[in-house]
Amino acid sequence: MQAATGPWVRPPELPDDPKRLCLVELYFERTRTTSFHVMRYLRNNWQFEDRLKVSPGQRVMRWAYIHRVEAGDT
């Protein structure tokens, strides 16, 4: 396995390291669906990898840091 996540955390708790990637479960109010995305919490906003910010119609349900796992450590 090349990557794994740490324990899930729910808002209002936020990541303390803006350089670390997180796996984020987003809820989309318009479609009432959830999906998972790789994001960072940077400058008081959740941002996708392309630097787009979470819109008002999206809500973070939970998040977890992504950790790199070396071969043989699984």
FIDO-636094 format. One record per residue (C-alpha): residue number from 1; residue in three letters; x, y, z. Coordinates in steps of 0.25 Angstrom, whole numbers, plus 5000, padded with zeros to 4 digits. Each point is the difference from the previous one (the first is absolute). Example, Ala and Ser with C-alpha at 12.3 -4.5 7.8 and 13.67 -1.06 7.14 Angstrom:
residues 2
   resi   resn     c1     c2     c3
      1    Ala   5049   4982   5031
      2    Ser   5006   5014   4998
//
This chain:
residues 74
   resi   resn     c1     c2     c3
      1    Met   5000   5000   5000
      2    Gln   5006   5014   4996
      3    Ala   4991   5008   5009
      4    Ala   4990   4999   5012
      5    Thr   4992   5009   5008
      6    Gly   5001   5003   5015
      7    Pro   4988   5000   5009
      8    Trp   4987   5008   4995
      9    Val   4998   5013   5006
     10    Arg   4987   5009   5000
     11    Pro   4999   5015   4999
     12    Pro   5002   5009   5007
     13    Glu   5013   4994   5003
     14    Leu   5009   5004   4988
     15    Pro   5014   4995   4995
     16    Asp   5012   5008   5006
     17    Asp   5010   4998   4988
     18    Pro   4996   5006   4987
     19    Lys   5010   4992   4992
     20    Arg   4994   4987   5004
     21    Leu   4990   4993   4991
     22    Cys   4987   4996   5006
     23    Leu   4989   4990   4995
     24    Val   4987   5008   5001
     25    Glu   4986   4995   5000
     26    Leu   4991   5012   4994
     27    Tyr   4985   5001   5000
     28    Phe   4994   5007   4988
     29    Glu   4987   5007   5004
     30    Arg   4994   5001   4986
     31    Thr   5001   4985   4997
     32    Arg   5000   4995   5014
     33    Thr   5012   4991   4998
     34    Thr   5013   4998   5006
     35    Ser   5014   4997   4993
     36    Phe   5014   5000   5004
     37    His   5011   5009   4995
     38    Val   5015   5003   5003
     39    Met   5001   5014   5006
     40    Arg   5008   5009   5009
     41    Tyr   4995   5010   5010
     42    Leu   5008   5013   4997
     43    Arg   4997   5014   5003
     44    Asn   4988   4997   5008
     45    Asn   4993   4993   4988
     46    Trp   4999   4985   4995
     47    Gln   5007   5000   4987
     48    Phe   5000   4989   4989
     49    Glu   5013   4997   4993
     50    Asp   4998   5010   4989
     51    Arg   4998   5010   5011
     52    Leu   4985   5002   4998
     53    Lys   4993   5003   5013
     54    Val   4988   4992   5006
     55    Ser   4988   5008   4996
     56    Pro   4988   5004   5009
     57    Gly   4992   4988   4995
     58    Gln   5010   4990   5004
     59    Arg   5003   4996   5015
     60    Val   5012   4992   5006
     61    Met   4994   4988   5007
     62    Arg   5013   4994   5005
     63    Trp   5015   5000   4996
     64    Ala   5012   4992   5003
     65    Tyr   5015   5002   4997
     66    Ile   5006   4992   4989
     67    His   5013   4993   5004
     68    Arg   5010   4993   4991
     69    Val   5002   4986   5003
     70    Glu   5013   4993   4996
     71    Ala   5000   4986   4993
     72    Gly   5001   4990   5011
     73    Asp   4994   5009   5011
     74    Thr   4985   4995   4997
//
